[in-house]
């Protein structure tokens, strides 16, 4: 327990120092209040949306378990969510481009609210419908909001260098919201039961719907094309534009590794705790150590660990601001992606060392904090407006497939981490190619 508390404390201090240092050396350069108003309008809605998502995470498994569902049934529900996002994501992207991103953000709120309502029913079929709705909602969350923001950003004529500010603040705010949502979920679940966090998520969805209705305007992709045509256009764009293809591969490989990591960090750290417990028991047996109350159970403080991961992402967000001032995003993401692969090699090489495994996971989360705003900045530069939401959702199809395969196959943990390392190395190669194309295009302009 001491290790996890110390790591969280050190990360918190580093995060605060880095945040204030970043504000002093990399201040925002917007010349008027219009950009600040736009950024607030977007972030208020976006962070409520992510908050509604984070609010559900801590207790969805616990709720299913409390309903008496078997492990297999719970696995089916999780697979259904990812599969739904994979299958329906392409459709909702095309619909958003044709009928409006603002409308699709409202559809997100409705569908996710309905998904939360299903949690009140101890019925597998109803819960399955809820997971299917959740999958569609996740696709909308990951595309419609950003597509709306990018279109409005260009419409307002803001300096493209300000993209990094919005994405960096979004990642920073998302991490804070995740920590706060986890605490609120804990409090409400303790007071009113496991379904209470889902009711609180519905309230957040209602508030964001009101903000969208009264503060957002509508924007579109290609309104003249039918959804199927948008889909074909998006595929043709990906095939013909190597920069977009590389960007899609980078997103697929990194996020596939990231979502797989989310499923594996708990058992990986539990394994190190069991090793520590076994060593501790050996010392007690030999008489070199006295037994204490903590020696009766093998457990890890998931709340402290999760908070540490979120603070690490915030550190990554601040580092992104500093790196953006030093060089272009296509350049500094090359070593970042390579460093993320090194981070996940360490649990393979030192699976029994709790310190090494924990610090390697912290390093990976810092890379995640740099990756998110970097990806958003590059998508804003390279993906065409006409089919933006469709292309963004197409990128999510293979990464959801990766997670479904991991969930349905009983791979040993070392094999899973090895796959993640390979994915991240290939992503690094794709980033090198993207950087070369960006440099070549710049030299010819």
C-alpha positions, 0 to 999 in steps of 0.5 A: 500500500505504501508504494502506491500512496508514495507514487500517487503523491510524487506524481501529484507534486510533479503534475502541479509543478509541471502545470504551473511551469507550462503556464509560465513558458507556454501561455495561450496566444489568442488575441481576443476573447472569442477563442476563450468563449469557444473553448469553454463552450466546447469543453463544458459539454465535452467534459460532461459527456466524458464525465457521464462515461467515467461515472459508469466505469467503476461499478458496471462489473460490480452491478452485473456481479450483484445481479448474480450474472455468471462470469461468462454472461458478464464477458458476453455483455462486455464483448457486446458493447465493443462489438456494437461500437465496431459494427454500428460506428461506421453508420453513426459516423456517416449519419453525423456527417449528413444530418448534423454533428450537433444532432448526433451529440444529442442522440448520444445523450439519449442513447447513453441515458437509455443504456443507463436506465437498463441497469435498473433491470436484473434481466440479461436481455435488457442488460444486453440491449443496454450494452448495445446502446452503450457501444453506439454511444461510445462511437458517437462520443469519440467522433461527433463531439470532436467533429463538431468542434473542428468544423466550428473552429475552422468556421470561426477562422481561429489560428490552427496553432490553437488546436493544441490548446483545446486538445490539451485542455480536453485531456487535462480536464478529462483526467480531472473529471475521471478522478472526480467521477470515480469519487462521486460514483463511490459516494453515491454507490455507498449511499444508494447502491450500485445503480446510483452512479448510472442515475447520476450519469443520466443527470449529467447527460440531461445537463449537457443536452440543455447546453447543446440545445442553447449554446451550440449551432449545427454543422455538417459534413457532405449533406448532399451524399447519402450515408452509404455514399459518405461511407464509400467516400471515406474509404476512398479517401483513406485509400488515396491519402497515405497520410490519413492511412498512416494516421488511422493505423497509428490510432488503431494500433495505439488505442487497441493497445491502450484498451487492452492495457485497461483490461490487463493492468489489474491482473498484472499488478495483482500478480506482483502483489501475490509474489510480494505476499508469497515472499512475505509469507516465507519471511513469516514462516522463517521467523524473520518477520511478524505477521500483521493484519495486512498479511491476511489478504492479497489486494491492491488499492485500485483507487490509488492506482487509477488516480495515479494513472489519471495524474500521469495522463495530466502530466502527459498533457502538460508535456504535450504543450511543451513539446508542441512549442519545440517541434511539430507534433509529427516529429515528437510523436515518433519517440513517444510511441517508441517509448510507449512500446518500451514501457510495456516491454518491462512487465514482460521482462520483470513480471514479478517486480511490483515497482518496475511494473507499476512505474512502467504502467505510469510511463505508458499513461504519460505517453497516453496523455501526450498521444490524445492531444497529438492525435486530435491535432493531427486529425484536425490537420489531415481529415477532410471536413466532408467525411470527418465523423465517418473516417474517425469511426472507421478508424475505430472498427479495427481497434474494437476488433482487437479488444473483442479478440482479447476478450474472447480468447484466453491468451496468457498475460505475457502474450497479450503484452507482447502483442501490444508491444508489436502494435506500438512498434508498428505504430512508431514506424507509421509515425515515422512515415507520416513525419516524412510525408509531412516534411516532404509536403512542407518542402514542396509548398 
